[in-house]
Amino acid sequence: MEKQLNLPKVIFFDAVGTLFGVQGSVGKIYSQIANKHGVEVDPKILHQSFGKHFSQATPLVVQTSEPDLLKQQEYRWWQQIVRSTFLTVESLDKFTDFECFFEELYNYFATKNPWFIYEETNSCLQKWQQKNVELGIISNFDTRLYSVLEVLKIKSYFSSITISSESKAAKPNSLIFESALAKHNCSPAQAWHVGDSFQEDYQGSGQIGITPFLLTRDKNMRQVKNELPNLNSLG
């Protein structure tokens, strides 16, 4: 990174793929829970199918602020992706009760079990907290993120959490970044954003004047300004 950059007022982080990741793979977890419901599917095939449908889905943006309706629409958004994932691999009709399976799967991802914290996450967050830099999250996630951050014991680091389902906009839309900035009474020039997606995080934050950092973890290097091999490389 550019060493001459002044300290920001706030640093925003993406969540999944930046602060924490999925244990194994999504396909493996789907396969394991499906197996409990009597359906056997190859994890690799499931993972490929999930990746296809997740990438093609419309962003998780909910046009309501009513809590129960918001959570219901989040649930149905994910249910459609999971349904399509199993339909594509010709396994949907093997479930005797798909709704029961999906409810267990959905709730499982709100727990600690499917996630792991990257080894440098805590040291990075502690470093910037000690420098009195405000920390926030901007994520295309749903309201389960609050419980995930809690069980992973990193929620206390953040003074703001901005998610697409509550913001009526998803990265790379500038509106979600503007919403996060407003929570800190901060101009784009006073903020940094760190994420692992070139389009959603790097380009999305950069387009409104936030200083973007692209986290690559030593893979798929793009040779762009402010590219980070890990979170400890920030600053």
C-alpha positions in Angstrom: 0.0 0.0 0.0 1.0 3.6 -0.2 2.8 4.5 3.0 2.1 8.2 2.7 -1.6 7.7 3.1 -2.9 9.6 6.2 -4.8 7.6 8.8 -8.5 7.4 7.9 -11.4 8.3 10.2 -13.0 4.9 9.5 -12.0 1.7 7.9 -14.8 -0.4 6.4 -14.4 -4.2 5.9 -16.3 -6.7 3.8 -17.4 -9.7 5.9 -17.3 -13.1 4.2 -14.0 -13.8 2.4 -12.3 -10.9 4.2 -12.8 -11.2 8.0 -14.0 -14.8 8.0 -14.7 -17.7 5.6 -16.6 -20.9 5.1 -15.3 -24.1 6.7 -14.5 -26.5 3.8 -17.0 -25.3 1.2 -20.6 -24.4 0.8 -21.2 -27.5 -1.3 -19.7 -29.7 1.5 -22.0 -28.2 4.1 -25.1 -28.5 1.9 -24.2 -32.1 1.2 -23.7 -33.0 4.9 -27.0 -31.5 5.9 -28.9 -33.0 2.9 -27.5 -36.4 3.9 -29.2 -36.0 7.3 -32.4 -35.6 5.4 -31.8 -38.8 3.3 -30.4 -37.1 0.2 -26.9 -37.9 -1.0 -25.2 -35.4 -3.4 -21.6 -35.0 -4.4 -20.2 -31.9 -2.5 -18.2 -30.7 -5.5 -21.2 -30.9 -7.9 -23.3 -29.0 -5.3 -20.6 -26.4 -4.8 -20.5 -25.7 -8.6 -24.2 -25.5 -8.8 -24.4 -23.2 -5.8 -21.7 -20.9 -7.3 -23.6 -20.6 -10.5 -27.0 -19.7 -8.9 -25.5 -17.4 -6.3 -23.6 -15.4 -8.9 -26.6 -15.1 -11.1 -29.1 -14.1 -8.4 -30.3 -10.6 -8.1 -28.7 -8.8 -5.1 -30.1 -9.4 -1.6 -31.9 -6.1 -1.3 -35.2 -5.9 0.6 -37.6 -3.0 0.1 -39.0 -3.0 3.6 -37.9 -1.9 7.1 -40.4 -4.0 9.0 -38.3 -6.5 10.9 -40.4 -9.7 10.5 -41.1 -9.0 6.8 -37.4 -8.3 6.2 -36.3 -11.6 7.7 -39.0 -13.4 5.8 -37.8 -12.0 2.5 -34.2 -12.8 3.3 -35.2 -16.4 4.1 -37.1 -16.7 0.8 -34.2 -15.2 -1.2 -31.8 -17.8 0.1 -34.4 -20.6 -0.2 -34.8 -19.9 -3.9 -31.0 -20.1 -4.4 -30.8 -23.4 -2.5 -33.8 -24.8 -4.3 -32.3 -24.0 -7.7 -29.0 -25.5 -6.5 -30.5 -28.9 -5.9 -32.8 -28.7 -8.8 -29.9 -28.2 -11.2 -28.2 -31.4 -9.9 -31.5 -33.3 -10.1 -31.8 -33.8 -6.4 -34.7 -31.5 -5.4 -37.4 -34.2 -5.7 -35.4 -36.6 -3.5 -36.3 -34.6 -0.4 -39.4 -35.8 1.5 -39.6 -32.3 3.2 -37.4 -29.7 1.5 -38.8 -26.9 3.7 -37.6 -28.8 6.8 -34.2 -29.3 5.3 -33.8 -25.7 4.2 -34.9 -24.4 7.6 -32.1 -26.4 9.3 -29.6 -25.3 6.7 -30.5 -21.6 7.0 -30.3 -21.6 10.8 -27.0 -23.5 10.7 -25.3 -20.6 8.8 -26.3 -18.3 11.7 -24.1 -20.3 14.1 -20.4 -20.5 14.6 -20.0 -24.0 13.1 -19.8 -23.2 9.3 -17.3 -20.3 9.7 -13.7 -19.7 10.6 -11.9 -16.5 11.4 -8.8 -15.7 9.3 -5.7 -15.9 11.4 -4.8 -12.2 11.1 -8.4 -10.9 11.6 -8.2 -10.1 15.3 -4.7 -8.7 15.2 -5.7 -6.4 12.4 -8.8 -5.1 14.1 -7.0 -4.7 17.4 -4.2 -2.7 15.7 -6.6 -0.2 14.1 -8.8 0.0 17.2 -5.7 1.0 19.2 -5.0 3.7 16.7 -8.5 5.1 17.5 -9.7 4.5 14.0 -13.4 3.7 13.7 -14.3 0.3 12.2 -17.3 -0.7 10.2 -18.6 -3.5 8.1 -20.2 -3.2 4.6 -21.6 -6.5 3.4 -24.0 -8.0 0.9 -25.3 -10.2 3.7 -28.6 -10.6 5.6 -29.5 -10.0 9.3 -27.9 -13.3 10.3 -24.6 -11.4 10.1 -25.2 -9.9 13.5 -25.3 -13.3 15.2 -22.4 -14.6 13.2 -20.2 -11.7 14.3 -21.3 -12.3 17.8 -20.5 -16.0 18.0 -17.1 -15.3 16.2 -16.4 -12.8 18.9 -15.6 -9.9 16.7 -18.8 -7.8 16.7 -17.5 -5.5 19.5 -14.8 -4.1 17.2 -17.3 -2.5 14.9 -19.3 0.7 15.5 -21.3 0.2 12.4 -22.6 -2.7 10.4 -24.2 -2.0 7.0 -25.8 -4.9 5.1 -27.5 -4.9 1.8 -30.8 -6.4 3.0 -31.3 -3.4 5.3 -29.8 -0.7 3.1 -32.0 -1.2 0.0 -28.8 -1.3 -2.0 -26.0 -3.9 -2.5 -22.4 -3.4 -3.4 -21.2 -2.1 -5.8 -24.1 0.3 -5.7 -22.8 3.6 -4.3 -25.9 3.9 -2.0 -24.7 1.2 0.4 -21.4 2.9 0.8 -23.0 6.3 1.3 -25.3 4.8 4.0 -22.2 3.4 5.8 -20.4 6.8 5.6 -23.4 8.6 7.1 -23.3 6.4 10.2 -19.8 7.9 10.9 -20.5 11.4 9.7 -17.6 10.8 7.3 -16.7 12.0 3.9 -15.4 9.4 1.3 -12.0 11.0 1.5 -11.7 10.1 5.2 -12.5 6.4 4.7 -10.9 3.2 3.6 -12.6 0.0 2.5 -11.1 -3.5 2.4 -12.6 -6.4 0.6 -11.9 -9.4 -1.6 -14.1 -8.6 -4.5 -12.7 -6.5 -7.3 -16.1 -5.3 -8.5 -18.1 -5.1 -5.4 -15.5 -3.9 -2.9 -12.6 -2.3 -4.8 -14.5 -0.7 -7.6 -17.6 -0.1 -5.6 -15.9 1.9 -2.9 -13.4 3.6 -5.1 -16.1 5.0 -7.4 -17.3 7.4 -4.7 -13.9 8.4 -3.4 -13.3 6.0 -0.6 -9.7 4.6 -0.7 -10.1 1.0 -1.8 -7.9 -2.0 -0.8 -8.2 -5.3 -2.6 -7.5 -8.3 -0.4 -6.2 -11.2 -2.6 -4.6 -13.5 0.1 -1.8 -14.1 -2.4 -4.1 -15.5 -5.1 -5.5 -14.0 -8.3 -3.2 -10.9 -8.1 -4.6 -8.1 -10.2 -1.6 -5.7 -9.9 -3.8 -2.8 -8.8 -3.0 0.0 -6.4 -3.4 -1.0 -2.7 -3.5 -4.7 -3.2 -3.1 -6.7 0.0 -1.9 -10.3 0.5 -3.5 -10.4 3.9 -5.1 -8.1 6.5 -1.9 -7.5 8.4 -0.5 -5.8 5.2 -3.0 -3.0 5.7 -1.1 0.0 7.0 
